[in-house]
Amino acid sequence: MIHETIQGDDVPALGLGTWQLKGATCYDAVRHALDLGVHHIDTAEMYGNEAEVGRAVHDAPTDRDAVFLTTKVWHTNLRPDDVRAAAEGSLRKLRTDYVDLLLIHWPNASVPLEHTLDALLDLKAAGKTRHIGVSNFPPSLVRQALDHTSIFCNQVEYHPFLSQAPLLDLARTHDFLLTAYSPLAKGSVMNRSLSPRRALKALKQDSAPADRLANALKNLLGTGTGTLQALADQYGKSPAQIAIRWLVQQDHVAAIPRSSDPDHRAANADVFDFSLSDEEMQLIHGLARSDRKVDPHFAPHWEA
Ligand SMILES: NC(=O)c1ccc[n+]([C@@H]2O[C@H](COP(=O)([O-])OP(=O)(O)OC[C@H]3O[C@@H](n4cnc5c(N)ncnc54)[C@H](OP(=O)(O)O)[C@@H]3O)[C@@H](O)[C@H]2O)c1
């Protein structure tokens, strides 16, 4: 396992995502991940599975202190009283006195960011979370947060088909973790080609006109998956394992792939017996094409 050292604390660079994992599937996934040595678990009040995550962490032989547990406060709960109530509810369901990381799940422009951050800082001072952070914050909002206090993490979508270069610069300069969600691009890294519908969506989202055609063509041709497959063949791994390795090998980056399948979970954890060369890392960076998978109506302006 690779660890990222952030502000002097070690975080496992590979975690388990749990969005959409419910009931026994969620419980089994968390128990299995911990057995595999994946001691980093990501949940959120919005996922509706904190009780199962908490029961699995509680029942597992792994010491609670050896697990890096993250949860998140939903964007409609960012007023200070609501933050406190949400965090208390999460801790109760998670059966723990503290989480390792408490995140603002999405920004909400109708609540002053400083008020929410102060509420999180109060929870940290009370020992209810070891660290505080944000999720889905574009660079401008990260800077606004940093003007007020230091953050431990920004959790954002990051995979071979979506660059996060400006946020990575900020993460390394200000020593916070960039946790890559949807690290497998929701399964796209395994697809040989992408649909024209997705290509058109990416075309519409791209702000730099000169790149639009190239991005759309890359999407249509699915060239990225060809590159990942070639590297996978070379290392005797799968494209998913290449994508995960590429992420966890980056400084200040952790990845939290989700899987309901035990074989997939075992494969996703089996990425520490090889490494990608600098040239291969750059080759994968070159696949970025603004292929954003998570973009709800309440999302911030990503390029801000
Ligand atoms: N902060 C946020 O707003 C936010 C947003 C989205 C996600 N997240 C977090 O990030 C986590 C991961 O993102 P995600 O769930 O969107 O997508 P993801 O991890 O990129 O992809 C999950 C998909 O990949 C498949 N998969 C996983 N490992 C595989 C393997 N080795 N081979 C083949 N298929 C594989 C899974 O299917 P199987 O189940 O069949 O394996 C599932 O369909 C979430 O669970 C959540 O914890 C956070």
The ligand as an SDF file (V2000), in Angstrom:
LIG
                    3D

 48 52  0  0  0  0  0  0  0  0999 V2000
  -17.7540   13.4730   -3.5870 N   0  0  0  0  0  0  0  0  0  0  0  0
  -18.6010   13.1750   -4.5620 C   0  0  0  0  0  0  0  0  0  0  0  0
  -19.4480   14.0030   -4.9580 O   0  0  0  0  0  0  0  0  0  0  0  0
  -18.5460   11.8310   -5.2020 C   0  0  0  0  0  0  0  0  0  0  0  0
  -19.1720   11.6080   -6.4530 C   0  0  0  0  0  0  0  0  0  0  0  0
  -19.0650   10.3580   -7.0310 C   0  0  0  0  0  0  0  0  0  0  0  0
  -18.3670    9.3420   -6.3740 C   0  0  0  0  0  0  0  0  0  0  0  0
  -17.7890    9.5700   -5.1540 N   0  0  0  0  0  0  0  0  0  0  0  0
  -17.0600    8.5040   -4.4140 C   0  0  0  0  0  0  0  0  0  0  0  0
  -16.1590    7.8540   -5.2990 O   0  0  0  0  0  0  0  0  0  0  0  0
  -16.4430    6.4590   -5.3300 C   0  0  0  0  0  0  0  0  0  0  0  0
  -16.0740    5.8420   -6.6810 C   0  0  0  0  0  0  0  0  0  0  0  0
  -16.7070    6.5030   -7.7600 O   0  0  0  0  0  0  0  0  0  0  0  0
  -17.9020    5.8540   -8.5920 P   0  0  0  0  0  0  0  0  0  0  0  0
  -18.6280    4.9280   -7.7130 O   0  0  0  0  0  0  0  0  0  0  0  0
  -18.6430    6.9940   -9.1930 O   0  0  0  0  0  0  0  0  0  0  0  0
  -17.2340    5.1180   -9.8310 O   0  0  0  0  0  0  0  0  0  0  0  0
  -15.9090    4.2520  -10.1580 P   0  0  0  0  0  0  0  0  0  0  0  0
  -15.2600    3.7570   -8.9190 O   0  0  0  0  0  0  0  0  0  0  0  0
  -15.1200    5.0270  -11.1310 O   0  0  0  0  0  0  0  0  0  0  0  0
  -16.5620    3.0380  -10.9710 O   0  0  0  0  0  0  0  0  0  0  0  0
  -17.3970    2.1160  -10.3630 C   0  0  0  0  0  0  0  0  0  0  0  0
  -17.8250    1.1180  -11.4450 C   0  0  0  0  0  0  0  0  0  0  0  0
  -16.6740    0.4030  -11.9080 O   0  0  0  0  0  0  0  0  0  0  0  0
  -16.9170   -1.0020  -11.7940 C   0  0  0  0  0  0  0  0  0  0  0  0
  -15.6440   -1.6220  -11.3970 N   0  0  0  0  0  0  0  0  0  0  0  0
  -14.9420   -1.3910  -10.2520 C   0  0  0  0  0  0  0  0  0  0  0  0
  -13.7910   -2.1010  -10.2520 N   0  0  0  0  0  0  0  0  0  0  0  0
  -13.7770   -2.7950  -11.4290 C   0  0  0  0  0  0  0  0  0  0  0  0
  -12.8500   -3.7100  -11.9990 C   0  0  0  0  0  0  0  0  0  0  0  0
  -11.7110   -4.0430  -11.3870 N   0  0  0  0  0  0  0  0  0  0  0  0
  -13.1460   -4.2430  -13.2170 N   0  0  0  0  0  0  0  0  0  0  0  0
  -14.3030   -3.9280  -13.8480 C   0  0  0  0  0  0  0  0  0  0  0  0
  -15.2160   -3.0610  -13.3460 N   0  0  0  0  0  0  0  0  0  0  0  0
  -14.9470   -2.4920  -12.1380 C   0  0  0  0  0  0  0  0  0  0  0  0
  -17.9970   -1.1670  -10.7540 C   0  0  0  0  0  0  0  0  0  0  0  0
  -18.7810   -2.2910  -11.0410 O   0  0  0  0  0  0  0  0  0  0  0  0
  -18.8160   -3.5690  -10.0510 P   0  0  0  0  0  0  0  0  0  0  0  0
  -19.5720   -3.1170   -8.8250 O   0  0  0  0  0  0  0  0  0  0  0  0
  -19.5160   -4.5940  -10.8650 O   0  0  0  0  0  0  0  0  0  0  0  0
  -17.3980   -3.9320   -9.7520 O   0  0  0  0  0  0  0  0  0  0  0  0
  -18.8180    0.1080  -10.9400 C   0  0  0  0  0  0  0  0  0  0  0  0
  -19.7800   -0.0690  -11.9690 O   0  0  0  0  0  0  0  0  0  0  0  0
  -17.9370    6.4140   -4.9920 C   0  0  0  0  0  0  0  0  0  0  0  0
  -18.3670    5.1190   -4.6240 O   0  0  0  0  0  0  0  0  0  0  0  0
  -17.9930    7.4250   -3.8820 C   0  0  0  0  0  0  0  0  0  0  0  0
  -17.5010    6.8680   -2.6680 O   0  0  0  0  0  0  0  0  0  0  0  0
  -17.8480   10.8000   -4.5820 C   0  0  0  0  0  0  0  0  0  0  0  0
  1  2  1  0
  2  3  2  0
  2  4  1  0
  4  5  1  0
  4 48  2  0
  5  6  2  0
  6  7  1  0
  7  8  2  0
  8  9  1  0
  8 48  1  0
  9 10  1  0
  9 46  1  0
 10 11  1  0
 11 12  1  0
 11 44  1  0
 12 13  1  0
 13 14  1  0
 14 15  2  0
 14 16  1  0
 14 17  1  0
 17 18  1  0
 18 19  2  0
 18 20  1  0
 18 21  1  0
 21 22  1  0
 22 23  1  0
 23 24  1  0
 23 42  1  0
 24 25  1  0
 25 26  1  0
 25 36  1  0
 26 27  1  0
 26 35  1  0
 27 28  2  0
 28 29  1  0
 29 30  1  0
 29 35  2  0
 30 31  1  0
 30 32  2  0
 32 33  1  0
 33 34  2  0
 34 35  1  0
 36 37  1  0
 36 42  1  0
 37 38  1  0
 38 39  2  0
 38 40  1  0
 38 41  1  0
 42 43  1  0
 44 45  1  0
 44 46  1  0
 46 47  1  0
M  CHG  2   8   1  16  -1
M  END
$$$$
